[in-house]
């Protein structure tokens, strides 16, 4: 499902009206019908509610007037507070204003803060508020009367439904640009917008419903629309039951370079997650002294001792053996818990240019790579990097704050520049391909912000890569299931107590559920 900005949505609306021939009033009517449908799913008997609809002068207000008409025709008595004069209402919204007036809907015109003060008690007494002030075109903070209206709406105890987007938010950013409505439910039209998907703006949206208003679906297939929300239906094909005539070699052999003294848990979790995700064979290369610790917890894992430093990290002397071990493997995961020891760093930077198989670079390997990120351009592909915001900031040599504020720009830019797949781990993890297309993962919760969760994810991604031919979809499936397993765990254990080990433990149940839905 595509996620749009205001200009993209405007262009699709224009094509729908001008080129396809679906008239604006038809789209507005469809929008109003869908909003009423969502409203009635929460309030099956809306005639029992005290309904106030606050409308602006544009198309968003027009949608609100359609809502008022349909509720009025269902024996409700909605009150419309129009922020402006009727002469200021133009186009399709003006048409619906005239209809509302002619059928007898009560409409109060709010032309100043003084007039608002006279009628704002209607908002405080409402049990159901509909916010239809501003739509997706807002780019600047609201001021004056609008700011005051929004403040009073937020003080109301009424259940608030926003039309398309909570008024005061900009659809083009997930940042809060100024005063905005805090909705309980937002009914967005045709497609979600950026503000609906990411916090902090997402926190003002409440429950999100995406309303079908007859915009042709093929208009969303334009390659220029490069931001997409992953849906369950996208990943289900990768969880069909296996064919009977297969063997462990069918499902790939993954090699993991992981672990160091004090960080053997990273190797164990990555390996165990890879097995639970379905890889046929998993071998872990780890410092010789760490091998007994890594081998003991999961007997199904194979292990290989690698030359080590005095500090118990992988030594550059392990290079030749590692290259030999990779000759019959299908993919490599390198990084979890390996440290950034000088000899280990030399090992990583010497190994990467010689690789000829799909490689997932994670954790300490990314921190090592941050000293020479230009190496990525010269590596044989495909390469998948899986940084958290701090690791990505080090790769870019910017602040973590910059990454958090500009991630929708920085992620695709980095992928295109370096020709890599990038998984930016966070709430609503982003996945980009070398062409700069970005996917938003919808699963996961704050309880997954815990030690080892990233090691589990990298093991799952590498596992899917050895099993599936389509690299991008393998990555999307792994990230989705990682978050979904965390959601199952949080539901059973609570977010606060969730650990990376729990995510692995709930993987079989999660995958089995997906298998049952294919």
ZIDA-V723345 format. One record per backbone hydrogen bond with DSSP energy under -1.0 kcal/mol. CO is the residue of the C=O (numbers start at 1). NH is the residue of the N-H. If there is no record, write none. Layout:
# ZIDA-V723345
((CO;NH) (CO;NH))
This chain:
# ZIDA-V723345
((1;229) (4;194) (5;9) (6;10) (7;11) (8;12) (9;13) (10;14) (11;15) (12;16) (13;17) (14;18) (15;19) (15;20) (16;22) (23;27) (24;28) (25;29) (26;30) (27;31) (28;32) (29;33) (30;34) (31;35) (32;36) (33;37) (34;38) (35;39) (36;40) (37;41) (39;43) (45;48) (46;49) (50;127) (50;128) (51;79) (52;130) (53;81) (54;132) (55;83) (57;90) (58;62) (59;63) (60;64) (61;65) (62;66) (63;67) (64;68) (65;69) (66;70) (67;71) (68;72) (69;73) (71;74) (71;76) (72;75) (79;53) (80;108) (81;55) (82;84) (82;110) (91;95) (92;96) (93;97) (94;98) (95;99) (96;100) (97;101) (98;102) (99;103) (100;105) (106;80) (108;82) (112;116) (113;117) (114;118) (115;119) (116;120) (119;122) (120;123) (120;124) (121;125) (127;159) (128;52) (129;161) (130;54) (131;163) (132;56) (143;146) (144;148) (145;149) (146;150) (147;151) (148;152) (149;153) (150;154) (159;129) (160;184) (160;185) (161;131) (162;187) (163;165) (166;169) (167;181) (170;173) (174;201) (184;207) (185;162) (186;209) (187;164) (188;211) (189;191) (192;4) (193;196) (194;197) (194;198) (198;202) (200;203) (201;204) (202;205) (204;183) (207;186) (209;188) (211;190) (216;219) (217;220) (218;221) (222;225) (224;226) (226;438) (227;3) (228;440) (231;234) (232;235) (232;236) (235;238) (236;239) (244;246) (247;250) (249;252) (251;280) (252;281) (253;330) (254;283) (255;333) (256;285) (257;335) (260;263) (264;268) (265;269) (266;270) (267;271) (268;272) (269;273) (270;274) (271;275) (272;276) (273;277) (274;279) (275;278) (281;254) (282;302) (283;256) (284;304) (285;258) (286;306) (287;290) (287;291) (290;294) (291;295) (292;296) (298;301) (302;284) (304;286) (306;288) (307;315) (309;312) (312;261) (313;309) (315;318) (316;319) (318;322) (319;323) (320;324) (321;325) (322;326) (324;327) (326;329) (331;255) (332;360) (333;257) (334;362) (335;338) (336;259) (341;345) (342;346) (343;347) (344;348) (345;349) (346;350) (347;351) (348;352) (351;354) (352;355) (358;332) (359;384) (360;334) (361;386) (362;365) (363;366) (363;367) (364;368) (365;369) (366;370) (368;371) (369;372) (372;375) (373;376) (374;377) (375;378) (382;359) (383;421) (384;361) (385;423) (387;425) (388;392) (389;393) (390;394) (391;395) (392;396) (393;397) (393;398) (399;403) (400;404) (401;405) (402;406) (406;409) (406;410) (407;411) (409;413) (410;414) (411;415) (412;416) (413;417) (414;418) (415;419) (415;420) (421;385) (422;432) (424;430) (429;441) (430;424) (431;439) (432;422) (433;436) (437;433) (438;228) (439;431) (440;230) (445;448) (446;449) (448;450) (450;453) (452;456) (453;457) (454;458) (455;459) (456;460) (457;461) (458;462) (459;463) (460;464) (461;465) (462;466) (464;468) (470;474) (471;475) (472;476) (473;477) (474;478) (475;479) (476;480) (477;481) (478;482) (479;483) (480;484) (481;485) (482;486) (483;487) (484;488) (485;489) (486;490) (487;491) (488;492) (489;493) (490;494) (499;503) (500;504) (501;505) (502;506) (504;507) (506;510) (507;511) (508;512) (509;513) (510;514) (511;515) (512;516) (514;517) (515;518))
